[in-house]
C-alpha cells in the first residue's frame, strides 16, 4: 500500500548541503503499522512531510495505494492530502473557535461532504472514541487525552488510506497515553488504514508491526 523507493531530500545550510533523507526505502502493506524512532534532527518530521505530500523529494518515489505522490503538483497534492491522509499531531492542532463536532466535521467538508451526512459521520466518529456526549463542547475545556481523541476522530472520519502520527502521545501523561494508544491502533486497524508513527514512546512503538530507526537518512 505504501511503497517508498530511493527517497532523498537535502537542505542547504549556508555553504553546506545537509542530506536528511538519503536513498530511503520503505514498504508497508495495507493495514500495517510502522513506528519510526530517531534522534532529534534525524529527519523524522521531514520524512512524514514527504509521505504526506507536504514537501517535495529531491529524488525517489512515494506510492500511496498506487498513486505516485512525489510527481503531483498543486492542487492535486492538496486533494491527495485531504482525501488520502489522516494526521495525528503531538499538540492536537484543533481549531479553538469550533466545537468538538465541528472540528471533526471540517475534515469531511473539505472533501465535499456536507449537511446531514457530514453531521452523522462526525458524530459516529466521536462516538467511536468515547466522546459522543461532548459534541458541542468547546475544545479548550477538554483534557489532553480528550483533545487527542478528537484529533484521532478527525484523522479517521474521512477514511484515509494512510494515517501519519507525529509523537501522538508526546503531550500526554503516561496513564492517558496508555488509554489513547490502544484506541488509536484499534480504530486505524478497523478502518483498514496504514499507520506510520514517529515516536519516542516505547509503549506506543511496541504496538507496531515493525519498529525502525531513522539513522543517517535511512531506516534500519
C-alpha positions in Angstrom: 0.0 0.0 0.0 2.8 2.4 0.9 6.0 1.9 -1.2 9.0 4.2 -0.9 12.0 3.7 -3.1 15.4 5.5 -3.0 13.9 8.6 -1.4 16.2 11.6 -0.9 15.8 15.1 0.5 18.5 17.7 1.2 18.6 21.2 2.7 21.2 23.9 2.2 22.7 25.3 5.4 24.9 28.2 4.3 27.6 26.7 2.1 26.8 23.2 3.3 24.2 20.8 1.8 22.7 18.6 4.5 21.2 15.4 3.2 18.4 14.5 5.7 16.9 11.6 3.7 19.4 9.6 1.7 18.2 6.8 -0.6 15.5 5.6 1.9 13.3 2.6 1.2 10.1 1.6 3.0 7.2 -0.8 2.2 4.1 -1.3 4.3 1.1 -3.4 3.3 -2.5 -2.2 3.8 -3.4 -2.3 7.5 0.2 -2.4 8.5 1.8 -0.2 11.2 5.4 1.1 11.4 6.9 3.1 14.3 9.9 5.2 13.5 12.4 6.4 16.1 15.5 8.5 15.8 17.4 11.2 17.5 16.4 14.9 17.3 17.2 16.3 13.9 17.4 12.8 12.2 14.8 13.7 9.7 11.6 12.1 11.1 9.4 15.1 10.5 10.9 15.6 7.1 10.0 12.0 6.2 6.4 12.5 7.4 6.1 15.7 5.3 7.4 13.8 2.2 4.9 10.9 2.8 2.1 13.4 3.1 2.9 15.3 0.0 3.7 18.5 2.1 7.3 18.5 0.9 8.9 17.5 -2.5 11.6 14.9 -2.6 14.9 15.6 -4.5 14.8 12.0 -5.8 13.0 8.8 -5.4 9.3 7.7 -5.4 6.5 7.6 -2.9 3.4 5.5 -3.8 0.3 5.5 -1.7 -2.2 2.9 -2.9 -0.6 3.0 -6.4 -0.5 6.8 -6.7 2.9 8.3 -7.1 2.8 11.3 -4.7 6.1 12.9 -5.5 5.1 13.7 -9.0 1.9 15.5 -8.0 1.7 19.3 -8.3 -0.8 21.6 -6.6 -3.7 21.5 -6.4 -3.5 17.7 -6.9 -1.3 17.4 -3.8 -3.8 19.3 -1.7 -6.6 17.0 -2.9 -4.4 13.9 -2.2 -3.8 15.1 1.4 -7.5 15.9 2.0 -8.7 12.6 0.7 -6.0 10.1 1.5 -4.1 11.3 4.5 -5.1 11.5 8.2 -2.9 13.4 10.6 -2.5 13.0 14.4 -0.2 15.6 15.9 1.5 15.9 19.3 -0.2 19.2 20.1 -3.7 18.2 18.7 -4.0 21.2 16.3 -7.7 21.6 17.0 -9.4 24.8 16.0 -10.4 26.6 19.2 -13.3 28.6 17.6 -15.1 25.4 16.6 -16.7 22.9 19.0 -15.8 19.2 19.2 -18.1 18.0 16.4 -17.3 20.9 14.1 -13.6 20.2 14.3 -14.2 16.6 13.1 -16.9 17.6 10.5 -14.5 20.0 8.9 -12.4 17.2 7.6 -15.4 15.9 5.7 -16.5 19.3 4.5 -13.1 19.9 3.0 -13.7 16.7 1.0 -17.1 17.8 -0.3 -19.3 16.0 2.3 -21.8 18.4 3.8 -25.2 18.6 5.6 -26.7 15.6 7.3 -24.2 13.0 6.1 -21.3 15.0 7.4 -23.0 15.5 10.8 -23.9 11.8 11.1 -20.4 10.7 10.2 -18.7 13.1 12.5 -21.0 12.1 15.4 -20.3 8.4 14.7 -16.5 9.1 14.7 -16.7 10.9 18.0 -18.9 8.1 19.5 -16.2 5.6 18.4 -13.6 7.5 20.6 -16.0 7.8 23.6 -16.9 11.4 23.1 -20.4 11.1 21.8 -21.7 13.2 24.7 -19.3 16.1 24.1 -20.3 17.1 20.6 -21.0 20.7 21.4 -18.2 21.2 23.9 -15.5 23.9 23.2 -12.3 22.0 22.6 -10.4 24.1 25.1 -12.3 22.7 28.0 -11.3 19.2 27.2 -8.4 17.3 28.9 -5.3 16.5 26.8 -6.5 12.9 26.4 -9.9 14.0 25.2 -8.4 16.5 22.8 -6.2 13.8 21.3 -9.3 11.5 20.9 -11.0 14.3 19.0 -7.9 14.6 16.8 -8.0 10.8 16.2 -11.6 11.0 15.2 -10.8 13.9 12.8 -7.9 11.9 11.3 -10.1 8.9 10.5 -13.5 10.4 9.8 -12.9 10.7 6.0 -11.5 7.1 5.9 -7.9 7.9 4.7 -5.6 5.3 3.2 -2.6 6.5 5.2 -2.5 7.8 8.8 0.6 9.8 9.9 1.1 10.3 13.6 3.8 12.7 14.8 4.6 12.0 18.5 0.9 11.3 19.2 1.5 10.7 22.9 4.2 13.3 23.4 1.8 15.8 25.1 0.0 13.2 27.3 0.8 11.8 30.7 1.7 8.1 30.9 -1.8 7.0 32.2 -3.6 8.9 29.5 -1.2 7.7 26.8 -1.9 4.1 27.9 -5.6 4.7 27.1 -5.2 6.6 23.8 -2.6 4.3 22.2 -4.8 1.1 22.0 -7.7 3.2 20.9 -5.8 4.7 18.0 -4.4 1.4 16.9 -7.8 -0.3 17.1 -9.5 2.4 15.1 -6.8 2.5 12.5 -7.0 -1.3 12.1 -10.8 -1.2 11.9 -10.6 1.3 9.0 -8.0 -0.8 7.2 -5.6 2.1 7.1 -1.9 2.1 7.1 -0.2 3.8 10.0 3.2 5.4 10.2 4.1 6.8 13.7 7.1 8.9 14.7 7.5 8.4 18.4 9.9 8.2 21.4 7.2 6.4 23.4 8.4 2.8 23.8 4.9 1.6 24.8 3.4 3.1 21.6 6.3 1.8 19.4 5.8 -1.7 20.8 2.2 -1.8 19.4 3.5 -1.5 15.9 4.1 -4.3 13.5 7.7 -3.0 12.9 9.9 -0.6 14.8 12.5 1.2 12.6 15.2 3.7 13.4 15.9 6.6 11.1 19.7 7.0 11.0 22.0 8.8 8.5 19.0 9.3 6.2 17.9 5.6 6.1 15.7 3.2 8.0 17.2 0.3 9.9 
